[in-house]
Amino acid sequence: MPRLLFVLILCLSNLLPTAHGQDNAVSRIEPAARQGQLVIDADIDFTLGGELRNAAQKGVPLYFTIDLSIHEPRWWWFDKTIVQAEQTWRIQFNALTRQWRTSLGDISLPATTLDEALDLVRHIRDWPVAPVDRLAPGQEYKGALRLRLDTARLARPFQVDALNSNAWSLTTPWKNFTFTLSDDTPRD
């Protein structure tokens, strides 16, 4: 009987949604050299659950952080870290103006819907992460990128909710990528 109960629980647990739902993934990463900078273009597929949408529509700011690391592989020792960067967006609804705002640092852009505000997070363009002169031409680099809901930036009561609820644990798995800068890459 205990064995049957264990098998039943195991089968049911496979049916439950996970924190890394199948809808949440980094679908495309394109590193490129532009104007002396290594820039990242990326597309991320993710959906907000009902509890997160409801909280956002009530004015709770949501913080999404992109984590990036780029390493130079070395056969004789640990990989050398070239870039360790993160970027955080804040999405908030203003009930007085009935307008969504997506903020990145000092820049704040208006949006008419939550999905329109999230599109700025889903489609990263021209994110400068490092000067090109830190990278050697012809060298292969390995990188990884992910998106996460940054619950540490939430107000204290919501941080407690985030610890106790899977609805607040939105994270994409790390997406690995490799790239090489060509010898003719402009280094100005």
C-alpha positions as CSV (number, residue, x, y, z in Angstrom):
1,M,0.0,0.0,0.0
2,P,2.7,2.6,0.8
3,R,4.4,1.8,-2.5
4,L,1.2,2.4,-4.4
5,L,0.7,5.7,-2.6
6,F,4.3,6.7,-3.5
7,V,3.7,5.9,-7.2
8,L,0.4,7.8,-7.2
9,I,2.0,10.9,-5.7
10,L,4.9,10.7,-8.1
11,C,2.5,10.5,-11.1
12,L,0.5,13.4,-9.8
13,S,3.5,15.6,-9.2
14,N,4.4,15.3,-12.9
15,L,1.1,16.8,-13.8
16,L,1.6,19.9,-11.7
17,P,3.1,23.1,-13.3
18,T,6.7,23.7,-12.4
19,A,8.6,27.0,-11.7
20,H,10.4,26.5,-15.0
21,G,7.2,26.1,-17.0
22,Q,7.5,25.1,-20.6
23,D,6.3,28.5,-21.7
24,N,9.3,30.2,-19.9
25,A,12.5,30.1,-22.0
26,V,15.1,32.2,-23.6
27,S,14.4,31.6,-27.3
28,R,17.1,33.6,-29.0
29,I,20.4,35.3,-28.1
30,E,22.5,37.2,-30.6
31,P,25.7,38.9,-29.4
32,A,27.2,41.4,-31.7
33,A,29.9,44.2,-31.8
34,R,28.5,47.6,-32.5
35,Q,30.2,51.0,-31.9
36,G,33.0,49.5,-29.8
37,Q,30.6,47.6,-27.5
38,L,29.5,44.0,-27.2
39,V,25.7,44.2,-27.3
40,I,23.2,41.5,-26.7
41,D,19.9,41.0,-28.5
42,A,17.6,38.4,-27.0
43,D,14.0,37.2,-27.1
44,I,12.4,35.6,-24.1
45,D,9.2,33.7,-24.0
46,F,7.4,33.8,-20.6
47,T,3.8,34.2,-19.3
48,L,2.6,35.7,-16.1
49,G,0.3,33.5,-14.0
50,G,-3.0,34.8,-12.7
51,E,-1.7,35.8,-9.3
52,L,1.1,37.9,-10.7
53,R,-1.2,39.5,-13.3
54,N,-3.7,40.3,-10.5
55,A,-1.0,41.8,-8.3
56,A,0.3,43.9,-11.1
57,Q,-3.1,45.2,-12.0
58,K,-3.5,46.4,-8.4
59,G,-0.4,48.5,-8.7
60,V,2.3,46.2,-7.2
61,P,5.5,46.8,-9.2
62,L,7.1,43.7,-10.7
63,Y,10.8,43.6,-11.2
64,F,12.4,41.4,-13.9
65,T,16.1,40.9,-14.0
66,I,18.2,39.5,-16.8
67,D,21.4,37.7,-15.7
68,L,24.3,37.3,-18.1
69,S,27.7,35.7,-17.8
70,I,30.3,35.3,-20.5
71,H,33.4,33.1,-20.0
72,E,36.5,32.4,-21.9
73,P,37.1,28.6,-21.8
74,R,40.6,27.5,-20.6
75,W,41.7,23.9,-20.8
76,W,44.3,24.2,-18.1
77,W,42.2,26.0,-15.4
78,F,38.7,27.3,-14.6
79,D,37.1,29.3,-17.3
80,K,37.9,33.0,-17.1
81,T,34.9,35.3,-16.5
82,I,34.9,38.1,-19.0
83,V,31.4,39.6,-18.4
84,Q,29.0,39.3,-15.4
85,A,26.1,41.7,-16.0
86,E,22.4,42.1,-15.0
87,Q,19.7,44.5,-16.1
88,T,16.4,45.1,-14.2
89,W,13.1,46.3,-15.5
90,R,10.3,47.6,-13.3
91,I,6.7,47.3,-14.6
92,Q,4.0,49.2,-12.7
93,F,0.4,50.2,-13.2
94,N,-0.7,53.7,-12.2
95,A,-4.4,53.5,-11.2
96,L,-4.9,57.3,-11.5
97,T,-3.7,57.6,-15.1
98,R,-4.7,54.0,-16.0
99,Q,-1.4,53.6,-17.6
100,W,1.4,51.0,-17.4
101,R,5.0,52.1,-17.2
102,T,8.1,50.1,-17.9
103,S,11.3,51.5,-16.3
104,L,14.9,50.7,-16.9
105,G,17.2,52.8,-14.8
106,D,16.2,56.5,-15.4
107,I,14.2,55.7,-18.6
108,S,10.5,55.1,-18.2
109,L,8.2,54.2,-21.1
110,P,4.4,54.2,-21.1
111,A,2.3,51.3,-22.3
112,T,-1.4,50.8,-22.7
113,T,-1.6,47.2,-21.6
114,L,0.4,44.8,-19.4
115,D,1.4,42.7,-22.4
116,E,2.7,45.7,-24.2
117,A,4.7,46.6,-21.1
118,L,6.1,43.0,-20.9
119,D,7.1,43.1,-24.6
120,L,9.9,45.5,-23.7
121,V,11.2,42.8,-21.3
122,R,10.6,40.0,-23.8
123,H,12.6,41.6,-26.6
124,I,15.9,42.9,-25.4
125,R,17.7,45.0,-28.0
126,D,21.2,46.6,-28.1
127,W,22.1,45.9,-24.4
128,P,25.7,47.0,-24.1
129,V,27.5,44.6,-21.8
130,A,31.2,45.2,-22.3
131,P,33.8,47.0,-24.5
132,V,34.8,45.0,-27.5
133,D,38.5,45.5,-26.6
134,R,38.1,43.1,-23.7
135,L,37.4,40.3,-26.2
136,A,40.0,38.7,-28.5
137,P,39.2,38.2,-32.2
138,G,38.9,34.5,-33.2
139,Q,38.5,33.4,-29.6
140,E,35.4,31.3,-28.8
141,Y,33.4,32.6,-25.8
142,K,30.7,30.8,-23.9
143,G,27.8,32.6,-22.4
144,A,24.6,32.0,-20.4
145,L,21.5,34.2,-20.0
146,R,18.3,33.9,-18.0
147,L,15.3,36.0,-16.9
148,R,13.9,35.9,-13.3
149,L,11.2,37.7,-11.4
150,D,13.4,39.6,-8.8
151,T,11.4,39.1,-5.6
152,A,14.1,40.7,-3.5
153,R,13.1,44.1,-4.8
154,L,9.4,43.7,-3.8
155,A,7.9,45.3,-0.8
156,R,8.3,43.1,2.4
157,P,4.8,41.7,2.5
158,F,5.1,40.5,-1.1
159,Q,8.5,39.0,-0.4
160,V,6.8,36.8,2.2
161,D,4.1,35.8,-0.3
162,A,6.9,35.1,-2.8
163,L,8.5,32.7,-0.4
164,N,5.3,30.8,0.2
165,S,3.9,30.6,-3.3
166,N,5.1,29.1,-6.5
167,A,3.1,31.7,-8.5
168,W,5.8,34.3,-7.6
169,S,8.8,32.1,-8.7
170,L,9.0,33.0,-12.4
171,T,12.4,32.0,-13.8
172,T,13.6,30.8,-17.2
173,P,16.3,28.2,-17.3
174,W,19.8,29.4,-18.2
175,K,20.2,29.5,-22.0
176,N,23.8,28.7,-23.1
177,F,25.3,30.2,-26.2
178,T,28.7,30.5,-27.9
179,F,30.1,33.2,-30.1
180,T,33.3,34.4,-31.8
181,L,34.2,37.9,-32.9
182,S,35.7,38.0,-36.3
183,D,39.1,39.6,-37.0
184,D,37.5,42.5,-38.9
185,T,35.3,43.6,-36.0
186,P,35.6,47.4,-35.6
187,R,37.2,48.2,-32.2
188,D,36.6,51.9,-31.9
